[in-house]
């Protein structure tokens, strides 16, 4: 049954107000992305200080995504009911406390709990902006704003590589988290000041709105979900953790060399998302739909992934940078999903889709670690264990792409609105 959603009043903003709002949201998202990816750079420090196995390292990194994922469904309802500004300020306040707890943690269990709470605290850093953009910007500008938010995230991930490596001898990893806690507090204040108080609030009483059951059963959502889980979630899992251990354990780099490689990967992603932000409004006006771009781009990412796995030690940062950039086609699915639903349900639709993505991140991130550990126990060489684990991941990506093609037969994509 279709939902009956009363039209929301016009909430468009001036160009200047839109830029200020975007900048405030982007500043917060920068630190969310830095926290997401920093474990890849800190992996040698964690392993040396705490003696973490690959499985525990994957679990520690994945705890962020588990906490993040658990928040998505309640977050979606809160965004539609209370608006992005209030929800994001509350969540960021928790993130500040969680970063302080991580800096104070003295054992693996405390680190794990604090890492999960960090994920909870930053869970709205992308969904709140995208919900606001769904209400205030037209379809083409939404795609641009989404790409440039992801560009900001790439900048945060860039900062998690060489800059973090340079800071470590000065402040240590605990001091780093104290510093991030203070900057997140500043980001919270900026959101409270810069984001308009009249952020959209969906009708709750007297109107029937889409529930999560309808969202999860929506044919477009169902079509994209496996790609979101494996391809998009896997991209983040590799970029935020496993690219680092691959560069050290497979390609033979030291910690500084791996940090330089991660810097190059994230710099490539930054330019990729900037480029998408520039070209997407033009492609949209010329009739290039997101589904068509995904259909053309995913095979390239699959070929690059298979080649990197086959090359093993010869697959350095350049190969993984090329693969990550090719995966950005799938990132276009987020605003497309938001546009497939009524504006009053944007928060729930985006958060439900984000839940699928970050469950994928958690499962792929931890799953690769478990597969590596299991194969090492069986006596496999470390390089071969990495290759086999990544080959299983590639298989999941390929199957999800076949599902996307099969579910899209003779079914046009929803029109943006």
C-alpha positions as CSV (number, residue, x, y, z in Angstrom):
1,X,0.0,0.0,0.0
2,X,1.3,3.4,-0.9
3,X,2.0,5.8,1.9
4,X,0.0,9.0,2.0
5,X,2.4,11.9,2.8
6,X,1.2,15.5,2.9
7,X,3.5,17.7,0.9
8,X,6.0,19.6,2.9
9,X,6.3,23.4,2.6
10,X,9.1,24.7,0.5
11,X,12.4,24.7,2.5
12,X,14.8,26.0,-0.1
13,X,17.6,28.2,1.1
14,X,19.7,30.9,-0.4
15,X,23.0,30.0,-2.1
16,X,24.9,31.6,0.8
17,X,22.9,29.9,3.5
18,X,23.3,26.6,1.6
19,X,27.1,27.0,1.5
20,X,27.3,27.8,5.2
21,X,25.1,24.9,6.1
22,X,27.2,22.6,3.9
23,X,30.4,23.8,5.4
24,X,29.2,23.1,8.9
25,X,28.0,19.6,8.1
26,X,31.2,18.9,6.2
27,X,33.4,19.9,9.1
28,X,31.7,17.4,11.3
29,X,31.8,14.7,8.6
30,X,35.5,15.2,8.2
31,X,36.1,13.9,11.7
32,X,33.6,11.1,11.3
33,X,35.6,9.8,8.3
34,X,39.0,10.3,10.1
35,X,37.8,8.2,13.0
36,X,36.4,5.6,10.6
37,X,39.7,5.1,8.8
38,X,42.4,5.9,11.5
39,X,42.6,2.2,12.6
40,X,44.4,1.4,9.3
41,X,47.2,3.8,10.2
42,X,47.2,2.9,13.9
43,X,47.1,-0.9,13.2
44,X,50.9,-1.3,13.8
45,X,50.7,0.7,17.1
46,X,47.7,-1.3,18.3
47,X,49.3,-4.6,17.4
48,X,52.6,-3.7,19.0
49,X,51.1,-2.4,22.3
50,X,48.2,-4.8,22.7
51,X,49.3,-7.8,20.6
52,X,46.2,-7.9,18.5
53,X,45.7,-10.7,16.0
54,X,44.2,-10.0,12.6
55,X,40.8,-11.1,13.8
56,X,40.9,-8.8,16.9
57,X,42.2,-6.0,14.8
58,X,39.3,-6.5,12.4
59,X,36.9,-6.6,15.3
60,X,38.2,-3.4,16.8
61,X,37.9,-1.6,13.5
62,X,34.5,-3.1,12.8
63,X,33.1,-2.2,16.2
64,X,32.8,1.4,14.9
65,X,30.6,0.1,12.1
66,X,28.6,-2.1,14.4
67,X,27.7,0.8,16.7
68,X,27.1,2.9,13.6
69,X,24.8,0.3,12.1
70,X,22.7,-0.3,15.3
71,X,21.8,3.4,15.3
72,X,20.6,3.7,11.7
73,X,16.9,2.7,12.2
74,X,16.2,4.8,15.3
75,X,18.3,7.6,13.7
76,X,16.1,7.6,10.6
77,X,12.9,8.0,12.6
78,X,14.6,10.8,14.7
79,X,15.8,12.7,11.6
80,X,12.3,12.7,10.1
81,X,10.6,13.6,13.4
82,X,13.0,16.1,15.1
83,X,15.1,17.3,12.2
84,X,18.9,17.0,11.3
85,X,20.1,19.8,13.5
86,X,18.9,18.6,16.9
87,X,19.7,15.0,16.1
88,X,23.3,15.7,14.9
89,X,24.1,17.9,17.9
90,X,23.0,15.2,20.3
91,X,24.9,12.5,18.5
92,X,28.1,14.5,18.3
93,X,28.0,15.2,22.0
94,X,28.1,11.5,22.6
95,X,31.0,11.2,20.1
96,X,33.0,13.7,22.1
97,X,32.6,11.6,25.3
98,X,33.3,8.3,23.4
99,X,36.6,9.7,22.0
100,X,37.7,10.6,25.5
101,X,36.8,7.1,26.7
102,X,38.9,5.6,23.9
103,X,41.9,7.7,24.9
104,X,41.5,6.5,28.5
105,X,41.0,2.8,27.7
106,X,43.6,0.4,29.1
107,X,42.5,-2.9,27.7
108,X,41.0,-4.4,24.6
109,X,37.5,-4.7,26.0
110,X,37.4,-1.0,26.9
111,X,38.8,0.0,23.5
112,X,36.1,-2.1,21.8
113,X,33.3,-0.5,23.8
114,X,34.6,3.0,23.3
115,X,35.1,2.3,19.5
116,X,31.5,1.1,19.2
117,X,30.3,4.2,21.1
118,X,32.3,6.4,18.7
119,X,30.3,4.7,15.8
120,X,27.1,5.5,17.6
121,X,28.1,9.2,18.1
122,X,29.1,9.9,14.5
123,X,26.2,7.9,13.0
124,X,24.3,11.0,11.9
125,X,27.3,12.8,10.4
126,X,26.3,11.9,6.8
127,X,22.6,11.0,7.2
128,X,21.7,14.3,8.8
129,X,23.2,16.4,6.0
130,X,21.7,14.1,3.2
131,X,18.3,14.4,4.9
132,X,18.6,18.2,5.0
133,X,19.7,18.3,1.3
134,X,16.8,16.1,0.3
135,X,14.4,18.7,1.5
136,X,16.3,21.9,0.5
137,X,18.0,21.1,-2.8
138,X,16.8,19.9,-6.2
139,X,17.9,16.5,-7.5
140,X,21.0,17.7,-9.4
141,X,22.3,19.7,-6.5
142,X,21.6,16.8,-4.1
143,X,23.9,14.6,-6.2
144,X,26.6,17.3,-6.2
145,X,26.2,17.9,-2.4
146,X,26.4,14.2,-1.8
147,X,29.6,13.8,-3.8
148,X,31.2,16.7,-2.1
149,X,30.3,15.4,1.3
150,X,32.0,12.2,0.4
151,X,34.9,14.2,-0.9
152,X,35.1,15.8,2.6
153,X,35.0,12.3,4.0
154,X,38.0,11.4,1.7
155,X,39.8,14.4,3.1
156,X,39.2,13.1,6.6
157,X,40.5,9.7,5.6
158,X,43.5,11.4,4.0
159,X,44.2,13.1,7.3
160,X,44.1,9.7,9.0
161,X,47.1,8.6,7.1
162,X,50.4,10.6,6.9
163,X,49.2,13.5,9.1
164,X,48.3,11.0,11.8
165,X,51.6,9.2,11.3
166,X,53.4,12.5,11.7
167,X,51.5,13.3,14.9
168,X,52.0,9.9,16.6
169,X,55.5,10.6,17.8
170,X,54.4,13.9,19.2
171,X,51.1,13.1,21.0
172,X,50.7,9.3,20.8
173,X,47.5,7.6,19.8
174,X,45.8,8.5,23.0
175,X,46.7,12.2,22.6
176,X,45.3,12.0,19.1
177,X,41.9,10.9,20.4
178,X,41.9,13.7,23.0
179,X,42.6,16.2,20.1
180,X,39.8,14.7,18.0
181,X,37.4,15.0,21.0
182,X,38.1,18.7,21.3
183,X,37.6,19.3,17.6
184,X,34.4,17.3,17.6
185,X,33.2,19.6,20.4
186,X,33.9,22.6,18.1
187,X,32.0,20.9,15.2
188,X,29.0,20.4,17.5
189,X,29.0,24.1,18.3
190,X,29.3,25.0,14.6
191,X,26.3,22.8,13.7
192,X,24.2,24.4,16.4
193,X,25.1,27.8,15.1
194,X,25.1,27.4,11.3
195,X,22.3,24.9,10.5
196,X,18.8,26.5,10.4
197,X,16.5,25.8,13.3
198,X,13.6,25.1,10.9
199,X,15.1,21.9,9.5
200,X,12.3,19.8,8.1
201,X,10.2,17.7,10.4
202,X,8.0,14.9,9.0
203,X,4.4,14.8,10.0
204,X,3.9,12.2,12.8
205,X,0.2,12.5,13.7
206,X,-2.7,12.6,11.4
207,X,-0.8,11.2,8.4
208,X,0.3,7.8,7.3
209,X,4.0,7.7,6.5
210,X,6.2,5.0,5.1
211,X,7.5,2.6,7.7
212,X,10.7,0.5,7.6
213,X,8.8,-2.5,6.3
214,X,7.7,-0.7,3.2
215,X,11.2,0.8,2.7
216,X,13.0,-2.5,3.0
217,X,10.5,-4.1,0.6
218,X,10.7,-1.4,-2.0
219,X,11.9,-2.9,-5.3
220,X,14.6,-0.2,-5.8
221,X,15.9,-0.7,-2.3
222,X,15.9,-4.5,-2.7
223,X,17.7,-4.1,-6.0
224,X,20.5,-2.0,-4.6
225,X,20.9,-3.6,-1.2
226,X,23.4,-6.4,-2.1
227,X,25.6,-3.9,-3.9
228,X,25.4,-1.6,-0.9
229,X,26.5,-4.5,1.4
230,X,29.3,-6.0,-0.6
231,X,30.6,-3.3,-3.1
232,X,30.0,-0.1,-1.1
233,X,30.5,-1.7,2.3
234,X,33.5,-3.5,1.1
235,X,35.1,-0.4,-0.3
236,X,34.9,1.3,3.1
237,X,36.1,-1.9,4.8
238,X,39.2,-2.0,2.7
239,X,39.8,1.7,2.6
240,X,39.4,2.1,6.4
241,X,41.4,-1.0,7.5
242,X,42.6,-3.7,5.2
243,X,44.4,-1.6,2.6
244,X,46.9,-0.9,5.4
245,X,47.7,-4.5,6.4
246,X,47.8,-5.5,2.7
247,X,50.5,-2.9,2.1
248,X,52.5,-4.1,5.0
249,X,51.9,-7.9,5.1
250,X,51.5,-8.5,1.3
251,X,53.3,-5.7,-0.5
252,X,56.1,-5.5,2.1
253,X,56.0,-1.9,3.1
254,X,57.0,-0.6,6.5
255,X,54.5,1.4,8.6
256,X,55.6,4.7,7.1
257,X,55.4,3.3,3.6
258,X,51.9,2.0,4.2
259,X,50.9,5.4,5.6
260,X,52.1,7.0,2.3
261,X,50.2,4.4,0.3
262,X,47.0,5.1,2.3
263,X,47.5,8.8,1.8
264,X,47.7,8.2,-2.0
265,X,44.6,6.1,-2.0
266,X,42.6,8.6,-0.1
267,X,43.9,11.5,-2.2
268,X,42.7,9.7,-5.3
269,X,39.3,9.2,-3.6
270,X,39.1,12.9,-2.8
271,X,39.7,13.9,-6.4
272,X,37.2,11.2,-7.6
273,X,34.4,12.6,-5.4
274,X,35.2,16.1,-6.4
275,X,34.9,15.1,-10.0
276,X,31.6,13.4,-9.4
277,X,30.3,16.6,-7.8
278,X,31.3,18.7,-10.8
279,X,29.9,16.4,-13.5
280,X,26.8,14.9,-11.9
281,X,24.5,17.9,-12.5
282,X,25.5,17.9,-16.1
283,X,25.1,14.2,-16.6
284,X,21.7,14.4,-14.9
285,X,20.5,17.1,-17.3
286,X,21.6,14.9,-20.2
287,X,19.6,12.0,-19.0
288,X,22.3,9.8,-17.5
289,X,20.6,8.0,-14.7
290,X,22.5,6.5,-11.7
291,X,21.6,3.0,-12.6
292,X,23.3,3.3,-16.0
293,X,26.4,4.7,-14.4
294,X,26.5,1.9,-11.8
295,X,26.0,-0.7,-14.6
296,X,29.0,0.6,-16.5
297,X,31.3,1.2,-13.5
298,X,31.0,-1.9,-11.3
299,X,32.5,-4.3,-13.9
300,X,35.6,-2.1,-14.0
301,X,35.9,-2.3,-10.2
302,X,35.5,-6.1,-10.3
303,X,38.3,-6.4,-12.9
304,X,40.6,-4.3,-10.9
305,X,39.9,-6.2,-7.7
306,X,40.5,-9.6,-9.3
307,X,43.7,-8.2,-10.8
308,X,45.0,-6.9,-7.5
309,X,44.2,-10.2,-5.8
310,X,46.1,-12.1,-8.5
311,X,49.1,-9.8,-8.4
312,X,49.5,-10.2,-4.7
313,X,52.8,-8.5,-3.6
314,X,52.9,-6.5,-6.9
315,X,49.5,-4.9,-6.1
316,X,50.6,-1.7,-4.2
317,X,48.9,1.5,-3.4
318,X,48.4,2.5,-7.1
319,X,46.3,-0.7,-7.7
320,X,44.2,-0.1,-4.6
321,X,43.7,3.6,-5.4
322,X,42.4,2.6,-8.9
323,X,40.1,0.0,-7.4
324,X,38.7,2.5,-4.8
325,X,38.1,5.1,-7.4
326,X,36.3,2.6,-9.6
327,X,34.0,1.8,-6.6
328,X,32.8,5.4,-6.4
329,X,30.1,4.6,-9.0
330,X,28.3,2.7,-6.3
331,X,28.4,5.7,-4.0
332,X,25.9,7.4,-6.4
333,X,23.2,5.1,-5.1
334,X,22.7,7.0,-1.8
335,X,21.0,10.1,-3.2
336,X,19.2,7.9,-5.8
337,X,17.6,5.9,-2.9
338,X,16.6,9.1,-1.2
339,X,14.9,10.4,-4.4
340,X,13.0,7.1,-4.8
341,X,11.0,7.9,-1.6
342,X,8.8,10.8,-0.5
343,X,10.7,13.7,1.1
344,X,9.0,13.1,4.5
345,X,10.5,9.6,4.6
346,X,14.0,10.7,3.5
347,X,15.6,10.2,6.9
348,X,14.3,6.6,7.2
349,X,15.1,5.7,3.6
350,X,18.7,7.0,3.9
351,X,19.3,5.5,7.3
352,X,17.9,2.1,6.2
353,X,20.2,2.1,3.2
354,X,23.1,3.2,5.4
355,X,22.4,0.3,7.7
356,X,22.9,-2.1,4.9
357,X,26.1,-0.4,3.9
358,X,27.6,-0.4,7.3
359,X,26.5,-3.9,8.2
360,X,28.4,-4.8,5.0
361,X,31.4,-2.9,6.3
362,X,31.4,-4.7,9.6
363,X,30.9,-8.1,8.1
364,X,33.5,-7.7,5.3
365,X,36.0,-6.0,7.7
366,X,35.7,-8.7,10.4
367,X,35.2,-11.5,7.8
368,X,38.4,-10.8,6.0
369,X,40.3,-10.9,9.3
370,X,38.6,-14.2,10.4
371,X,39.4,-15.7,7.0
372,X,43.1,-14.7,7.2
373,X,43.4,-16.1,10.7
374,X,41.7,-19.4,9.8
375,X,43.9,-19.9,6.8
376,X,47.1,-19.0,8.8
377,X,46.1,-21.7,11.3
378,X,45.9,-24.2,8.5
379,X,49.4,-23.4,7.5
380,X,48.9,-21.1,4.6
381,X,51.5,-18.5,3.9
382,X,50.4,-15.0,4.9
383,X,50.4,-13.6,1.4
384,X,48.2,-16.5,0.1
385,X,45.9,-16.1,3.1
386,X,45.3,-12.5,2.2
387,X,44.7,-13.3,-1.4
388,X,42.2,-16.0,-0.6
389,X,40.3,-13.8,1.8
390,X,40.1,-11.0,-0.7
391,X,39.0,-13.5,-3.4
392,X,36.0,-14.4,-1.3
393,X,35.2,-10.8,-1.0
394,X,35.4,-10.4,-4.8
395,X,33.0,-13.2,-5.2
396,X,30.5,-11.5,-3.0
397,X,30.8,-8.3,-5.1
398,X,30.3,-10.2,-8.3
399,X,27.2,-11.9,-7.1
400,X,25.7,-8.6,-5.9
401,X,26.3,-7.1,-9.3
402,X,24.5,-10.0,-11.0
403,X,21.6,-9.4,-8.6
404,X,21.5,-5.7,-9.5
405,X,21.3,-6.6,-13.2
406,X,18.7,-9.3,-12.8
407,X,16.4,-7.2,-10.6
408,X,16.7,-4.3,-13.1
409,X,15.5,-6.2,-16.2
410,X,12.8,-4.1,-17.9
411,X,12.3,-2.0,-14.8
412,X,13.2,1.7,-15.2
413,X,14.9,3.4,-12.3
414,X,12.7,5.8,-10.2
415,X,12.8,9.4,-11.3
416,X,14.5,11.8,-9.1
417,X,12.4,14.4,-7.4
